Amino acid sequence: MSEREVVITGMGLTTPLGKNIEENLAGVRDMRTGIAHYPLEGLPDFLQYFAQVKEYALPQDMSPRQEGQMKFLNRGAILGFCSSCEALSELKEKISDVSPARRALYVASGNFTKVGYDFMYPALKDSADADWQSVDQRKLNAAALNKVNPFFLLESLSNNLFSFLSAHVEFMGPNTSLASLSPYGGNALELAYRSIRQNKADVALAVGYGNWITEIPMYELEGLGILSKCKSGVHSYRPFDRHRDGFVPGEGGAAILLASSDAAEHLGMEISGKIKGVGNCIEFPSNQRLGVPDKVIRGNIMSLMKETGLGVNDLACIIPHGSGTRKGDRSELRSIIDVLGDNRDVPVCGLKPYTGHMGAASDIAEVIVGIHSVKNKAVPATLNFEETEKEFSGLRISKSPQLCDKNFFLSVSYGVGGQSSSVIVEVV
C-alpha cells in the first residue's frame, strides 16, 4: 500500500438541525435537537416523534436537463445530493483540473423512503371494496395510470443518487454504491480513503444518506425493540444514560471530500483535517445469535490504534455510535473502558440526539461535527444525559460541553450483527 497522506478538503451537511454546515454547528453549540412531535392519527404516540429535515438547499447552477432528472430521486437521495453539493461548492474549479478518472465516488444509502408504498394508496382506495377485502383489477389499473407516480420504481432504487451524482459532478474513477444500515457511511468513508491511499484516485467523495421516518420502517424498527418509547417527548433520546430505552429515527445527508495531500497542495485546497486511519471489523455475540456482542467495538478500536501508532492520551474525544439501546450502549462503553484502561480522562460524547439516527448519514455527520468541535477545543454535550450506570461512572460523559486540548479524535459506528467501522482524524 502506498504511503500517500489523505486529507479532508470539503464537507456538507443536511440534517434536521439545518440545511448546511453552519446551521448544524450552531444547533450543536446551542444544544438544540431536531427531534420534534408530529401528531398523526392512528399512530402510537411514540411513533409520532422523529427528526425531519425542514429545509434543504439545492445548487443554483443545475442545467435544465439535470433539474428534470431530479424527479428520479427520492427524498433521502435529495438530502444526500444537497450535502454533496455543499462539500464541493467551493472546490469545483479546482477539481476540474483533476481527470474524471482520478475522482472516486462512494455513496452509502441507509434509506427507507419508499418502503411503505404509500404512493399506491390513492389507486388502491379507488379500486378496493368498502371492507378492503378485495380489489377490482380493472379499476386499479385505471387509477394507477392517473394517481401513481410513474417513476416510483426508479425512486426506490438504492443507487439512484449514485448514478445521478456521478453524472452531475463527473466523478468517474473508483466507485460503488453501498445499500445497507450502519456502519455503511463509515464504510463509504473507508473506501474513499483507501482509493487515495492506494493511488487509485486523487480526490474522493464519501456520501451517506438515510430516511428512517416513514411509518413502515418505524414499525419495523420498533419490532426489533430498538426505538425509544419517547416518554420524555423530544428529550427521550439519551445515549449512555441509565434511563435510556432506544433511539429516535431521523433523516439526512452528509458528505466528505478527501484528497491526497500532494493533490490538495497542488490545487490550493484548504485542509480541515487528516485521516490517520480507518478500521472495519465484526464481532460475534457469544451466544451465536443475531444481536449485540459483549464488546462490539473493542477489537476495531484496538486494531486502529495499533495501525496509527496513537495512544489514548492522544485523543481529544471519542464519539461512539450511541444507539441509546440498553445492550448496545453497554457493549460500547465496556469496549471503551477496555481500550482506555486506567486512563479514563478522554471525553466521550453521543451526537445522535441532535439529529435523530439518520442511518448512513450519521456516520459521516459525526466525523464532520467532530472536526469542527476539536478545532474549537470543545467536545459537544451529550443531549438529555443525566447519569450513567455505576459500571461506567468513571467515564467522562457529560450533559455539558467539555474542553479538550488534543488534535486527534476517534469516531465509531456499529450495526446489527456486530459489524463496526472506525476512523481517527487529526484536526489541523
C-alpha positions in Angstrom: 0.0 0.0 0.0 1.2 3.5 -0.8 2.0 5.9 2.0 0.0 8.8 0.5 -1.4 11.1 3.1 -5.2 11.6 2.9 -6.7 15.0 3.9 -10.2 16.4 4.2 -10.9 19.3 2.0 -14.7 19.7 1.8 -17.7 18.9 3.9 -21.5 19.1 3.6 -24.5 18.5 6.0 -28.2 18.5 5.5 -30.0 17.4 8.7 -33.0 18.2 10.9 -30.7 20.8 12.6 -30.1 22.7 9.4 -29.6 22.8 5.7 -25.8 23.3 5.8 -22.7 23.1 7.9 -23.1 26.5 9.6 -26.7 25.9 10.7 -25.8 22.4 12.0 -22.8 23.6 14.1 -24.9 26.4 15.5 -27.5 23.9 16.6 -24.9 21.7 18.3 -23.4 24.8 20.1 -26.9 25.8 21.2 -27.7 22.3 22.4 -30.8 22.1 20.2 -32.4 18.9 18.9 -34.0 18.4 15.5 -36.4 15.8 17.0 -40.0 17.0 17.1 -43.5 15.8 17.7 -45.6 15.2 14.6 -49.2 14.2 15.6 -50.7 11.7 13.2 -54.0 9.9 13.8 -53.7 6.2 14.0 -50.0 6.0 15.0 -48.9 5.1 18.6 -47.7 8.2 20.4 -44.1 7.2 20.4 -44.0 6.8 16.6 -45.1 10.5 16.4 -41.6 11.6 17.5 -38.9 11.8 14.9 -36.4 14.2 13.3 -37.3 15.6 9.9 -35.4 18.0 7.7 -37.4 21.2 7.4 -35.4 22.9 4.6 -32.7 21.9 2.2 -30.7 23.9 -0.4 -30.4 22.7 -4.0 -27.5 24.1 -6.1 -28.3 27.1 -8.2 -26.2 26.1 -11.2 -28.0 23.0 -12.3 -28.8 22.6 -16.0 -32.5 22.3 -17.1 -31.8 18.6 -18.0 -30.4 17.9 -14.6 -33.3 19.6 -12.9 -35.7 17.4 -14.9 -33.8 14.3 -13.7 -34.3 15.3 -10.1 -37.8 13.6 -10.2 -36.0 10.3 -10.2 -34.5 11.0 -6.7 -36.4 10.0 -3.6 -36.4 12.3 -0.5 -33.4 10.6 1.2 -31.4 10.8 -2.0 -32.2 14.5 -2.4 -30.8 15.2 1.1 -27.6 13.3 0.2 -27.3 15.3 -3.0 -27.6 18.6 -1.2 -24.9 17.7 1.3 -22.6 16.5 -1.6 -23.1 19.8 -3.4 -22.2 21.8 -0.3 -19.0 19.7 0.1 -18.0 20.5 -3.4 -19.4 24.0 -3.6 -16.1 26.0 -3.3 -13.9 23.4 -5.0 -15.5 22.8 -8.4 -12.9 24.9 -10.4 -10.0 23.3 -8.6 -11.4 19.8 -9.0 -11.8 20.4 -12.7 -8.0 20.2 -13.0 -8.2 16.5 -11.9 -9.0 13.9 -14.5 -12.6 12.5 -14.0 -10.9 9.0 -14.0 -9.0 10.1 -10.9 -12.1 11.2 -9.0 -13.6 8.5 -6.8 -17.2 8.3 -5.5 -18.7 6.1 -2.7 -22.3 6.5 -1.7 -23.9 4.8 1.3 -27.6 4.5 1.5 -29.4 3.6 4.6 -32.6 4.7 3.0 -36.2 3.6 3.5 -38.1 6.5 1.8 -40.2 4.2 -0.4 -40.5 1.1 1.8 -44.1 1.9 2.8 -45.5 2.0 -0.7 -47.9 4.8 0.5 -47.8 6.2 -3.0 -50.1 3.3 -4.1 -52.8 4.2 -1.6 -54.9 6.6 -3.8 -55.2 3.9 -6.5 -55.9 1.1 -4.1 -58.6 3.2 -2.4 -60.4 3.7 -5.7 -60.3 0.1 -6.5 -60.9 -1.7 -3.2 -64.3 -2.6 -1.7 -65.7 -0.9 1.4 -64.0 -3.5 3.7 -60.7 -3.5 1.8 -61.1 -7.3 1.3 -60.9 -7.4 -2.5 -59.6 -5.2 -5.3 -61.1 -4.6 -8.7 -58.1 -5.1 -11.0 -59.5 -3.0 -13.9 -60.2 -0.1 -11.6 -56.7 -0.5 -10.0 -55.0 -0.3 -13.4 -57.0 2.7 -14.4 -56.5 4.5 -11.2 -52.7 3.7 -11.1 -52.3 5.4 -14.5 -53.6 8.7 -13.1 -52.7 8.6 -9.4 -49.4 6.8 -9.1 -46.0 8.4 -9.8 -44.7 6.6 -12.9 -41.2 6.9 -11.6 -41.9 5.1 -8.3 -39.6 2.2 -9.3 -36.7 4.4 -10.1 -37.2 6.3 -6.8 -37.0 3.1 -4.9 -33.6 2.1 -6.3 -30.7 2.3 -3.7 -28.2 3.5 -6.3 -30.3 6.3 -7.9 -28.3 9.0 -6.1 -25.0 7.3 -7.1 -26.0 7.4 -10.8 -27.3 11.0 -10.7 -24.4 12.4 -8.6 -21.6 10.7 -10.6 -23.0 12.3 -13.8 -23.6 15.7 -12.1 -20.1 16.0 -10.8 -18.3 13.7 -13.2 -16.6 11.6 -10.6 -15.8 8.6 -12.9 -12.9 6.9 -11.1 -13.1 4.1 -8.5 -16.7 3.9 -7.2 -19.5 1.9 -5.7 -22.9 2.3 -4.1 -23.5 0.6 -0.7 -27.0 -0.2 0.4 -27.4 -1.2 4.0 -27.6 0.2 7.5 -25.0 1.4 10.0 -22.0 1.4 9.7 -22.1 1.8 5.9 -21.5 5.5 6.0 -18.2 4.7 7.7 -17.5 2.0 5.1 -18.0 4.6 2.3 -15.5 6.9 4.0 -13.1 3.9 4.3 -13.4 3.1 0.6 -12.8 6.7 -0.3 -9.7 6.9 2.0 -8.3 3.7 0.6 -8.8 4.7 -3.1 -6.5 7.7 -2.4 -4.1 5.8 -0.1 -3.6 3.2 -2.8 -3.1 5.8 -5.5 -6.2 4.8 -7.5 -7.6 8.4 -7.2 -6.5 11.9 -6.3 -9.8 13.1 -4.9 -12.7 11.0 -3.5 -16.2 11.9 -2.3 -17.9 9.8 0.5 -21.6 10.3 0.9 -24.1 8.9 3.4 -27.8 9.5 3.4 -30.8 8.0 5.0 -34.5 8.4 5.7 -36.0 6.3 8.6 -39.1 8.4 9.4 -41.8 6.8 7.3 -44.4 4.6 9.0 -43.4 1.1 7.9 -39.7 1.5 8.7 -40.6 2.8 12.1 -42.9 -0.1 12.8 -40.1 -2.5 11.7 -37.5 -0.8 14.0 -40.0 -0.9 16.8 -40.4 -4.6 16.1 -36.7 -5.0 16.7 -37.1 -3.3 20.1 -34.6 -0.6 19.4 -36.8 2.6 19.3 -37.4 4.8 22.3 -40.9 4.9 23.8 -40.5 8.7 23.9 -41.9 9.0 27.4 -39.9 12.2 27.8 -41.0 13.6 24.4 -38.3 15.2 22.3 -35.8 14.7 25.1 -36.2 10.9 25.1 -33.1 10.0 23.0 -30.5 9.7 25.8 -27.4 7.6 24.8 -25.4 6.2 27.7 -27.9 7.4 30.3 -29.1 4.8 32.9 -32.7 5.5 31.8 -32.1 5.1 28.0 -34.6 3.0 26.1 -33.7 3.2 22.4 -33.2 5.8 19.7 -35.4 8.2 17.8 -35.2 8.0 13.9 -34.3 10.8 11.6 -33.4 11.6 8.0 -30.4 13.5 6.5 -27.4 13.6 4.2 -23.7 14.1 4.9 -20.6 14.2 2.6 -16.9 14.5 3.0 -14.4 15.2 0.2 -11.0 13.7 0.5 -7.8 14.3 -1.4 -4.2 13.3 -1.4 -2.1 15.8 0.4 0.0 16.5 -2.6 -3.1 17.0 -4.8 -4.6 19.3 -2.2 -1.4 21.4 -2.1 -1.1 21.5 -5.9 -4.7 22.6 -6.3 -4.6 25.1 -3.5 -7.3 23.3 -1.4 -7.9 24.3 2.2 -7.3 21.3 4.6 -9.6 20.8 7.6 -8.1 17.5 8.8 -6.2 14.4 8.0 -7.4 10.8 8.1 -4.9 9.0 10.2 -6.5 5.6 9.8 -9.7 3.6 9.3 -10.9 0.3 10.6 -13.6 -2.2 9.8 -14.3 -5.2 12.0 -17.0 -7.7 13.0 -17.6 -9.2 16.4 -19.9 -12.2 17.0 -22.2 -12.5 20.0 -21.1 -15.2 22.5 -24.5 -17.0 22.1 -24.1 -17.0 18.3 -27.4 -15.3 17.8 -28.1 -12.1 16.0 -27.6 -9.3 18.4 -25.0 -7.1 20.1 -21.7 -8.7 21.0 -20.4 -8.2 24.6 -17.8 -5.6 23.4 -18.9 -4.7 19.9 -16.3 -2.0 19.1 -13.3 -3.2 21.2 -11.4 -5.1 18.5 -12.0 -2.4 15.9 -10.6 0.3 18.1 -7.6 -1.8 19.3 -6.6 -2.6 15.7 -7.0 1.0 14.6 -4.9 2.4 17.5 -2.2 -0.1 16.6 -2.3 0.8 12.9 -2.0 4.5 13.6 0.5 4.2 16.4 -1.6 6.5 18.6 -2.4 6.1 22.2 -5.5 7.0 24.2 -3.6 10.0 25.6 -3.5 11.5 22.1 -7.3 11.6 21.8 -9.4 14.8 22.2 -12.6 12.7 22.4 -14.3 9.5 21.4 -17.6 9.7 19.5 -19.3 6.2 19.8 -22.3 5.1 17.8 -24.6 5.8 20.8 -27.8 4.0 19.7 -29.4 4.5 23.1 -30.4 0.9 23.5 -29.7 -0.9 26.8 -27.4 -3.6 25.3 -25.9 -1.6 22.6 -24.6 1.3 24.7 -23.5 -1.1 27.4 -21.4 -3.0 24.9 -19.8 0.2 23.5 -19.0 1.6 26.9 -17.4 -1.7 28.0 -15.3 -1.7 24.8 -14.2 1.9 25.6 -13.3 1.0 29.2 -11.1 -1.8 27.9 -9.4 0.5 25.4 -8.8 3.3 27.9 -7.5 1.1 30.7 -6.7 3.2 33.8 -6.8 6.4 31.8 -10.4 7.4 31.6 -9.9 11.1 31.1 -10.9 11.2 27.5 -14.3 12.9 26.9 -17.0 10.6 25.4 -20.0 12.1 23.6 -23.1 10.9 21.8 -24.2 13.1 18.9 -27.3 11.4 17.5 -29.8 13.1 19.9 -29.1 16.3 18.0 -30.4 14.9 14.6 -32.0 11.6 15.4 -30.5 8.4 14.0 -30.0 9.2 10.2 -28.6 5.8 9.2 -25.6 6.0 6.9 -25.7 9.9 7.1 -25.0 9.8 10.9 -21.7 8.0 10.4 -20.3 10.8 8.3 -22.1 13.6 10.0 -20.5 12.8 13.3 -17.0 13.0 11.8 -17.8 16.4 10.4 -19.1 17.7 13.8 -16.1 16.1 15.5 -13.7 18.0 13.2 -15.3 21.4 14.0 -15.6 20.6 17.7 -12.0 19.6 18.2 -10.9 22.6 16.1 -12.8 24.8 18.6 -11.4 22.8 21.6 -14.9 22.0 22.8 -16.4 18.5 22.9 -20.2 18.7 22.4 -22.6 17.8 25.2 -24.5 14.5 25.1 -28.1 15.8 25.0 -30.5 14.5 27.6 -27.8 12.7 29.5 -28.0 12.8 33.3 -26.3 9.8 34.9 -24.8 6.6 33.5 -24.8 3.1 35.2 -22.5 2.6 38.1 -20.2 0.3 35.9 -19.4 3.3 33.7 -19.4 6.1 36.2 -15.6 6.8 35.7 -16.1 7.7 32.0 -16.2 11.4 31.0 -19.8 11.6 29.6 -21.4 15.0 30.2 -24.6 16.9 29.6 -22.5 20.0 29.1 -19.7 20.8 26.6 -16.2 19.7 27.7 -12.9 21.3 27.0 -10.3 19.4 25.1 -6.7 20.2 24.1 -5.7 17.4 21.7 -5.9 17.3 17.9 -7.0 13.7 17.3 -10.4 12.2 17.8 -12.0 8.8 17.3 -15.4 8.2 15.7 -17.1 4.8 15.7 -20.2 3.3 14.2 -21.7 -0.2 14.5 -24.7 -2.1 13.2 -26.9 -5.1 13.9 -24.9 -8.3 13.7 -21.7 -6.8 15.2 -20.1 -5.1 12.2 -18.3 -1.8 13.1 -16.2 0.9 11.4 -14.0 3.5 13.0 -11.9 6.4 11.9 -9.2 8.6 13.6 -9.0 12.1 12.4 -6.3 14.7 13.0 -7.7 18.2 13.0 -5.5 20.9 11.5 
